[in-house]
Amino acid sequence: MVRIMELNKAGSQISILLDNGERYWLRYEDLAGTGIYKDAEMSEDAFFHWLKVRQYPRALNQAVAMLARRPCSSGEITSRLSRHRYTSEVIELVVYKLEKEKLLNDMDFCNQWIQYRLNRGYGPAVIRRELRSKGIAQEMIDTAFDSVNEEVGLDKAESLARKAWIRRKPDEDLRKSRQKVIGMLVRKGYSWDTARAACKSAENKL
């Protein structure tokens, strides 16, 4: 059995404190007419079913709205819903539903993100770091990069290097210019070897 110790309204939400110290959140309107009140008691299974029935539709709608704006990873969905205080069970159900309906696929997201960021001029190191921050597993990232043509990355790096050389001041020391171009590419996420090769190729084509 669980007992409801507190019901506290905070803006459009209401927090429910149980006698075991756990706190859960709902939209205020979802509580109206439910018969839930302070000191009410019910079985633990009954409480969590009651909570799930009210949280799940809102969590699913919120996740679908995120995906409507742009592709997301399951990690991003999980993180956003966690911040909005949905239970872990509800979040797992939402992710499962989206994957089952083929609205959420981390491998597809990973491939799309790599191409998008490569096209924006970013190198593998930065892209890998971004994918990890979005909750993508390292093994999946490695698999996705296995299918990336290394020449594509070099071409993008060389394109950035050419633009940097064009902006170079005519009286600037060549060694200093090379250091600037290579440093810029490394910060973009390209390896030292790729940055150096791109810099040299771009300089030779000036």
C-alpha positions as CSV (number, residue, x, y, z in Angstrom):
1,M,0.0,0.0,0.0
2,V,1.0,3.6,-0.6
3,R,-0.4,6.7,1.0
4,I,-0.5,10.2,-0.6
5,M,1.2,12.5,1.9
6,E,1.1,15.8,-0.1
7,L,-0.5,17.3,-3.2
8,N,1.3,20.5,-4.2
9,K,0.3,22.6,-7.2
10,A,3.2,24.3,-9.1
11,G,2.1,26.2,-12.1
12,S,0.3,23.9,-14.5
13,Q,1.6,20.8,-12.7
14,I,0.9,19.1,-9.4
15,S,3.3,17.0,-7.4
16,I,2.3,13.9,-5.5
17,L,4.4,12.9,-2.5
18,L,4.0,9.3,-1.3
19,D,4.8,8.0,2.2
20,N,7.9,6.3,0.9
21,G,9.4,9.7,0.0
22,E,9.0,9.3,-3.8
23,R,7.5,12.3,-5.7
24,Y,5.6,12.1,-9.0
25,W,4.2,14.8,-11.3
26,L,1.1,15.3,-13.3
27,R,-0.6,18.1,-15.2
28,Y,-3.1,19.7,-12.8
29,E,-6.1,19.0,-15.1
30,D,-5.2,15.3,-15.1
31,L,-5.9,15.1,-11.4
32,A,-9.5,16.6,-11.6
33,G,-12.2,14.1,-10.8
34,T,-9.9,11.2,-10.2
35,G,-10.7,10.7,-6.5
36,I,-7.0,11.2,-5.5
37,Y,-6.6,13.3,-2.4
38,K,-4.3,13.8,0.6
39,D,-4.1,10.7,2.8
40,A,-5.7,8.5,0.2
41,E,-4.4,4.9,0.2
42,M,-4.2,2.4,-2.6
43,S,-2.1,-0.6,-3.6
44,E,1.3,0.2,-5.2
45,D,0.2,-1.5,-8.5
46,A,-3.0,0.5,-8.6
47,F,-1.2,3.8,-8.0
48,F,1.3,3.3,-10.7
49,H,-1.3,2.1,-13.2
50,W,-3.3,5.2,-12.4
51,L,-0.3,7.4,-12.9
52,K,0.8,5.6,-16.2
53,V,-2.6,6.0,-17.7
54,R,-2.4,9.8,-17.2
55,Q,1.2,10.3,-18.1
56,Y,1.6,8.1,-21.1
57,P,-0.6,10.0,-23.6
58,R,1.0,13.3,-22.8
59,A,4.5,11.9,-23.0
60,L,3.8,10.2,-26.3
61,N,2.4,13.5,-27.8
62,Q,5.5,15.4,-26.6
63,A,7.9,12.9,-28.1
64,V,6.0,12.9,-31.4
65,A,6.1,16.7,-31.4
66,M,9.9,16.5,-31.0
67,L,10.2,14.2,-33.9
68,A,8.0,16.4,-36.0
69,R,10.4,19.3,-35.6
70,R,13.6,17.2,-36.4
71,P,14.9,13.7,-36.2
72,C,15.9,12.7,-32.7
73,S,17.7,9.8,-31.0
74,S,16.1,7.7,-28.3
75,G,18.5,9.3,-25.9
76,E,17.2,12.8,-26.7
77,I,13.6,11.6,-26.3
78,T,14.5,10.0,-23.0
79,S,16.4,13.0,-21.7
80,R,13.6,15.5,-22.6
81,L,10.8,13.3,-21.1
82,S,12.9,12.8,-17.9
83,R,13.3,16.6,-17.5
84,H,9.5,16.8,-17.7
85,R,9.3,14.3,-14.8
86,Y,7.7,11.3,-16.5
87,T,8.3,8.0,-14.8
88,S,11.0,5.7,-16.3
89,E,8.3,3.1,-17.1
90,V,6.3,5.7,-19.1
91,I,9.4,6.8,-21.0
92,E,10.3,3.2,-21.9
93,L,6.8,2.6,-23.2
94,V,7.0,5.8,-25.3
95,V,10.4,4.8,-26.8
96,Y,9.1,1.3,-27.5
97,K,6.0,2.6,-29.2
98,L,7.9,5.0,-31.4
99,E,10.4,2.3,-32.4
100,K,7.7,-0.2,-33.1
101,E,5.9,2.4,-35.4
102,K,9.3,3.1,-37.1
103,L,9.2,6.7,-36.0
104,L,12.4,6.3,-34.0
105,N,15.6,4.5,-35.1
106,D,18.9,5.3,-33.6
107,M,20.9,3.8,-36.5
108,D,19.1,5.9,-39.1
109,F,19.5,9.0,-36.9
110,C,23.2,8.3,-36.5
111,N,23.7,8.0,-40.3
112,Q,21.7,11.2,-41.0
113,W,23.5,13.2,-38.3
114,I,26.9,12.2,-39.7
115,Q,26.0,13.3,-43.2
116,Y,24.4,16.5,-42.0
117,R,27.4,17.5,-39.9
118,L,29.9,16.4,-42.6
119,N,28.1,18.7,-45.0
120,R,28.4,21.5,-42.5
121,G,32.1,21.0,-42.5
122,Y,32.6,19.2,-39.2
123,G,35.0,16.3,-38.8
124,P,34.7,12.8,-37.3
125,A,36.0,13.7,-33.8
126,V,33.4,16.5,-33.3
127,I,30.6,14.4,-34.8
128,R,31.4,11.4,-32.6
129,R,31.3,13.6,-29.5
130,E,28.0,15.0,-30.5
131,L,26.5,11.6,-31.1
132,R,27.7,10.3,-27.7
133,S,26.1,13.3,-26.1
134,K,22.8,12.3,-27.8
135,G,22.9,8.9,-26.2
136,I,24.1,6.9,-29.2
137,A,26.2,3.8,-28.3
138,Q,29.8,3.8,-29.2
139,E,29.4,0.6,-31.2
140,M,26.7,2.1,-33.3
141,I,28.7,5.2,-33.9
142,D,31.7,3.1,-35.1
143,T,29.4,1.0,-37.4
144,A,27.9,4.2,-38.9
145,F,31.4,5.7,-39.6
146,D,32.5,2.4,-41.2
147,S,30.2,3.3,-44.1
148,V,31.5,6.8,-44.5
149,N,33.9,7.3,-47.4
150,E,37.1,8.8,-46.1
151,E,37.5,10.8,-49.3
152,V,34.3,12.7,-48.4
153,G,35.8,13.9,-45.2
154,L,39.0,14.9,-46.9
155,D,37.1,16.8,-49.6
156,K,35.1,18.7,-46.9
157,A,38.3,19.5,-45.0
158,E,40.0,20.7,-48.2
159,S,37.0,22.9,-49.1
160,L,37.3,24.6,-45.6
161,A,41.1,24.9,-46.0
162,R,40.7,26.6,-49.4
163,K,38.3,29.2,-47.9
164,A,40.7,29.8,-45.1
165,W,43.6,30.3,-47.5
166,I,41.5,32.7,-49.6
167,R,41.0,34.8,-46.5
168,R,44.7,34.8,-45.7
169,K,46.4,38.2,-45.4
170,P,48.9,38.6,-48.3
171,D,51.8,39.6,-46.0
172,E,51.1,36.8,-43.4
173,D,53.9,34.4,-42.8
174,L,53.3,31.1,-44.6
175,R,54.1,28.9,-41.6
176,K,51.7,30.9,-39.5
177,S,49.0,30.6,-42.1
178,R,49.5,26.8,-42.3
179,Q,49.2,26.6,-38.5
180,K,46.0,28.6,-38.5
181,V,44.4,26.4,-41.2
182,I,45.4,23.2,-39.6
183,G,44.3,24.4,-36.2
184,M,40.9,25.4,-37.5
185,L,40.4,22.0,-39.1
186,V,41.4,20.1,-35.9
187,R,39.0,22.2,-33.9
188,K,36.3,21.2,-36.4
189,G,36.9,17.6,-35.6
190,Y,39.4,16.5,-38.3
191,S,42.4,14.4,-37.4
192,W,45.8,16.0,-37.5
193,D,46.8,13.9,-40.6
194,T,43.6,14.9,-42.5
195,A,44.0,18.5,-41.5
196,R,47.6,18.6,-42.7
197,A,46.8,16.9,-46.0
198,A,43.8,19.2,-46.6
199,C,45.9,22.3,-45.8
200,K,48.7,21.2,-48.2
201,S,46.3,20.3,-51.0
202,A,44.4,23.6,-50.7
203,E,47.7,25.6,-50.6
204,N,49.0,23.8,-53.8
205,K,45.8,24.7,-55.7
206,L,45.9,28.4,-55.0
